[in-house]
Amino acid sequence: MNAAQYAEKAGDLFVLPESVTYIKQLIDDGCASITEVADIINYDPMIAAQILKIANSALYNFPSAITTLNKAIQVIGTISVYDLVLAYGISHAFKELDNEETDFSHYWEQGVSCGLLAKYLAQETRLKNPDKFFVCGLLHNIGELTVVKIAPLQAKRCSEFTQQQRPLALQQQHLGFAYSDISTELLKAWGIPVEIYGLISKQHYSLTPPQGVDEQVLQLARTLSLNNIFNDIYAPLDNIDKRQYQSLSLDVEDLQSALEFTNMQLLSTLALFRPSTFTIY
């Protein structure tokens, strides 16, 4: 199978909550009010509760408690709220898979780590809408979950990486393409904005020379997150081409600060987005 065929099968197995689609339609319309967006979110108590949890989490560090969706949308912004609903909705789509016997802890840890790093780096480089980068980081590797479900033996082979043979090389060897290709096709099939799936498609520095700062940020975050979570295999700054961060006017101390920030926020943010931690109503 090619990447598009994997994504087509995944589209039948994993379904986005309807609220995500409705909110996307409202925001795409360009005329949606805060109240209209809040009304749609309120139709899904799980998403409503999740947005309030996120708004009151360390991701934002607002000085006072946010107790209503209208207030959350007002302070976060409608675009960022959509990005966060999207992140939650896609994570939720894989909830059943996360409750199976396979241990997905490393998968979600890397996704959240990549999201936090991408947002931090986006803020450091003064990019607009840093929440978009969090979503791209969180979802950058959902193609792996698709392969785990559809072709578990291939997924196992792709997971046996070492210091000498990194995950991308194994994916190309056993699948003929990267997990990011499946991620891209699946997000595209779900109607996710090109600003997200287009960036995810270019996450590998070794495959796609970056054409802009957005791509540089996600590529650097992906490499750092892999090294960060699998630090029993890789040193934190191992195998990172200096050009990846120097082109962003960053140095090693900046990367260490990004990793320290991410690791302080990792567990609390993981609790917000890992499917097995979602509250059941």
SULMO-V29402 format. One record per pair of residues at least 12 apart in sequence whose C-alpha atoms are under 10 Angstrom apart, sorted by the first residue. I is the first residue (numbers start at 1). GAP is how many residues later the second one is. Records with the same first field share a line. If there is no record, write none. Layout:
BEGIN
I=GAP  GAP
END
This chain:
BEGIN
1=174  175
2=173  174  175  179  180
3=140  144  172  173  174  175  176  177  178  179  180  181  182  183
4=177  178  179  180  181  182  184  185
5=177  180  181
6=137  140  141  144  145  175  176  177  179  180
7=136  139  140  174  175  176  177  178  179  180  181  182  183
8=174  177  178  181
9=137  140  141  177
10=84  133  135  136  137  139  140  172  176  179
11=135  174  175  176  178  179
13=80  81  84  133  136  137
14=76  78  79  80  81  82  83  132
15=74  75  77  78  79  175
16=70  72  73  74  75  76  77  78  174
17=27  30  68  69  71  72  73  75  76
18=22  25  26  71
19=18  21  22  23  24  25  28  66  67  70
20=20  21  24  27  62  63  64  65  66  67  68  69  70  172
21=61  64  65  68  169  170  171
22=15  18  19
23=13  14  15  16  17  18  55  58  59  62  63
24=13  55  58  59  61  62  167  168  169
26=14  56
27=51  52  55
28=51  165
32=46
33=37  40  45
34=35  36  37  38  39  40  43  44
35=34  35  36  38  39
36=34
37=32  33  36  41  44  45
38=30  31  32  33  34  35  40  43
39=30  31
41=28  40  41  44
42=27
45=235  236
46=42  43  46  232  233  234  235
47=37  38  39  41  42  45  231
48=20  21  37
49=19  20  230
50=34  35  38  222  223  228  229
51=17  18  21  22  30  31  33  34  37  221
52=13  14  15  16  17  19  20  21
53=13  14  19  219
54=12  18  27  30  31  34  215  218  219
55=12  13  14  16  17  18  20  21  26  29
56=16
57=208  211  212  215
58=206  207  208  210  211
59=57  60  72  75  206  209  210
60=15  16
62=13  14
69=12
76=55
77=52
79=50  52  53
80=49  50  51  52  55
81=50
82=49  50
83=46  48  49  50  51  52  53  109  110  113
84=47  48  50  51  189
85=50
86=49  53  106
87=45  47  48  49  50  51  52  186
88=47  50  184  185  186  187  190
89=184  186
90=48  49  52  97  100  183  185
91=17  47  48  51  181  182  183  184  185  187
92=181  182  183  184  186
93=182
94=48  51  52  180  181  182
95=179  180  181  182  183
96=179  180
97=48  49  51  52  178  179
98=47  176  177  178  179
99=176  177
100=176
102=46
104=41  170  172
105=165  169  171
106=120  123  124
107=31  34  35  37  38  119  122  167
108=30  31  33  34  121  162  163  165  166  167
109=29  116  117  119  120  121  157  158  160  161  164  165
110=27  28  30  31  112  114  115  116  117  118  119  120  156  160
111=23  24  25  26  27  28  29  30  31  111  114  115  118  159  162  163
112=22  23  25  26  27  28  113  150  153  154  155  157  158  159  160  161  162
113=21  24  25  108  109  111  112  113  115  116  146  149  150  152  153  154  156  157
114=19  20  21  22  23  24  25  26  27  104  105  106  107  108  109  110  111  112  114  115  148  152
115=15  16  17  18  19  20  21  22  23  24  25  103  106  107  110  147  151  154
116=14  15  17  18  19  21  22  105  109  142  143  145  146  147  149  150  153
117=16  17  20  21  100  101  103  104  105  107  108  138  141  142  143  144  145  146
118=12  13  14  15  16  17  18  19  20  96  98  99  100  101  102  103  104  106  107  140  144
119=12  13  14  15  16  17  18  98  99  102  139  143
120=13  14  97  101  137  138  139  141  142
121=12  13  93  95  96  97  99  100  124  127  129  133  134  137
122=12  91  92  94  95  96  99
124=93  124  125  126  130  134
125=88  89  92  123  124  125
127=86  87  90
128=86
132=63  64  67
133=62  63  66  67  81  82  84  85  88
134=84  87
135=61  65
136=59  60  61  62  63  64  65  67  82  86
137=59  62  63  66  80  81  82  84  85  88
138=84  135
139=41  44  45  48  57  58  61
140=39  40  41  42  43  44  56  57  59  60  61  62  63  78  82
141=37  38  39  40  41  42  43  59  62  81
142=37  38  39  40  41  42  44  45
143=35  36  37  38  39  40  41  42  43  44
144=14  15  27  34  35  36  38  39
145=34  37  38
146=33  36  37  40
147=28  32  35
153=21
154=16  17  20  21
155=15  16  19  20  24
157=13  14  16  17  18
158=12  13  14  15  16  17  20  21
159=12
161=72
162=68  70  71  72
163=69  70  71  72  75  76
164=69  70
166=60  67  68
167=12  59
168=12  36  38  39
178=23  26
179=22
180=17  20  21  22  23  24
181=16  19  20  21
182=19
183=14  17  18
184=12  13  14  15  16  17  18
185=12  13  16
187=13
195=19
198=17
199=15  16  17  18  19  20
200=15  18  19
201=14
202=12  13  14  16  17
203=12  13  14  15  16  17  18  19  20
204=12  14  15  16  18  19
205=13  14  15  17  18  35  36  39
206=13  35
210=34
213=34  35
216=27  28  29  31  32
217=27  28  31
219=25  26
220=20  21  24  25  28  35
221=23  34  37  38
223=13  14  15  16  17  18  21
224=12  13  14  15  16  31  32  34  35
225=12  34  37
227=12  13
228=31  34  35
229=34
236=19  20  23
237=15  18  19  22
END
